[in-house]
Amino acid sequence: MIERRRYRRIKDGVRVIFKILHKKGEVELDAINVGSGGICVPLGEKVNPDTLIEIGLILPGEKKPFYVFAKVRWQAKLPKRDERGNLYFPTGVMFLKMSKEERRKLIQYIYHSPEGEK
């Protein structure tokens, strides 16, 4: 299989607060993987590609999230089951707007993590 990712990714460690813009409510979950250009999250609901969202990222060792604007790029058509048997849809999200300081912090975390995958 050909790898199409442009950015290095790590598989775990990042907590995510996921909120669809102009919709009430948010959900907190653990990322499937994260890179400096986007994130994959296990959503319990279907969402359309290009849906605009706000994501709060909580890096390990941090208490407060930093927020970025993003959009859904893709979502698996069929759900998967987690270790507890709950259904979820792997969902790929692309970061749209992030401050230089936030991007630096995220890149630093990714490249200094032993879990990094190329």
C-alpha positions as CSV (number, residue, x, y, z in Angstrom):
1,M,0.0,0.0,0.0
2,I,1.3,3.5,-0.9
3,E,1.7,5.9,2.0
4,R,0.0,9.2,1.1
5,R,0.6,11.1,4.4
6,R,2.7,14.2,4.2
7,Y,3.3,14.4,7.9
8,R,4.7,12.1,10.6
9,R,2.0,10.8,12.9
10,I,1.8,9.4,16.4
11,K,-0.7,6.8,17.4
12,D,-1.8,7.9,20.8
13,G,-1.5,10.2,23.8
14,V,-3.6,13.2,22.6
15,R,-7.0,13.9,24.1
16,V,-9.4,15.7,21.8
17,I,-12.5,17.9,22.4
18,F,-14.5,17.7,19.2
19,K,-17.2,20.2,18.4
20,I,-19.1,20.7,15.1
21,L,-19.5,24.4,14.4
22,H,-23.0,25.8,14.8
23,K,-24.2,22.7,16.7
24,K,-24.7,22.4,20.4
25,G,-22.6,20.0,22.4
26,E,-19.1,18.5,22.2
27,V,-17.5,15.2,22.8
28,E,-14.2,14.4,24.4
29,L,-12.2,11.4,23.1
30,D,-8.8,10.0,22.5
31,A,-7.2,10.5,19.1
32,I,-6.5,7.4,16.9
33,N,-3.5,9.3,15.6
34,V,-2.3,12.8,15.1
35,G,0.1,14.7,12.8
36,S,0.9,18.4,12.4
37,G,-1.5,18.6,9.5
38,G,-4.5,16.7,11.0
39,I,-5.9,14.1,13.2
40,C,-7.9,10.9,13.1
41,V,-10.6,10.5,15.7
42,P,-13.1,7.8,16.6
43,L,-16.5,9.4,16.2
44,G,-19.7,7.8,17.4
45,E,-21.8,9.5,14.7
46,K,-21.7,10.0,11.0
47,V,-20.6,13.4,9.7
48,N,-20.2,14.7,6.2
49,P,-16.9,15.6,4.6
50,D,-16.1,19.3,4.7
51,T,-18.0,19.7,8.0
52,L,-16.3,22.6,9.8
53,I,-15.3,21.8,13.4
54,E,-13.4,23.2,16.4
55,I,-11.0,20.8,18.0
56,G,-9.4,21.3,21.4
57,L,-6.1,19.3,21.7
58,I,-4.8,18.3,25.1
59,L,-1.2,17.0,24.8
60,P,0.1,14.6,27.4
61,G,1.4,16.6,30.4
62,E,-0.8,19.6,29.6
63,K,-3.9,20.5,31.6
64,K,-5.4,23.0,29.2
65,P,-6.4,22.4,25.6
66,F,-5.4,24.6,22.7
67,Y,-8.1,25.1,20.1
68,V,-7.8,24.9,16.3
69,F,-10.3,25.2,13.4
70,A,-10.5,22.2,11.1
71,K,-12.7,20.3,8.7
72,V,-13.6,16.7,8.2
73,R,-11.8,15.3,5.2
74,W,-13.1,11.7,5.3
75,Q,-15.0,9.2,7.4
76,A,-15.1,5.4,7.2
77,K,-18.3,4.1,5.7
78,L,-18.5,1.2,8.1
79,P,-18.1,1.5,11.8
80,K,-15.5,-0.4,13.9
81,R,-15.7,-1.7,17.5
82,D,-13.4,-0.4,20.3
83,E,-12.1,-2.7,23.1
84,R,-15.3,-2.2,25.0
85,G,-17.5,-3.1,22.0
86,N,-18.7,0.4,21.3
87,L,-19.1,1.3,17.6
88,Y,-17.2,4.3,16.1
89,F,-16.4,5.7,12.7
90,P,-12.7,6.5,12.1
91,T,-12.8,10.1,10.9
92,G,-9.9,12.1,9.3
93,V,-9.7,15.8,10.1
94,M,-7.5,18.4,8.5
95,F,-6.4,21.4,10.5
96,L,-7.3,24.8,8.9
97,K,-6.3,27.5,11.3
98,M,-3.6,27.1,14.0
99,S,-1.3,29.7,15.5
100,K,2.4,29.3,14.9
101,E,3.0,28.7,18.6
102,E,0.3,25.9,18.7
103,R,1.8,24.3,15.6
104,R,5.3,24.5,17.1
105,K,4.1,22.8,20.3
106,L,2.3,20.1,18.3
107,I,5.3,19.4,16.0
108,Q,7.6,19.3,19.0
109,Y,5.4,16.8,20.7
110,I,5.1,14.6,17.6
111,Y,8.8,14.5,16.8
112,H,9.9,13.9,20.3
113,S,7.4,11.1,20.9
114,P,8.8,7.5,20.9
115,E,5.5,6.4,19.3
116,G,6.1,8.4,16.1
117,E,5.4,6.6,12.9
118,K,6.6,7.8,9.5
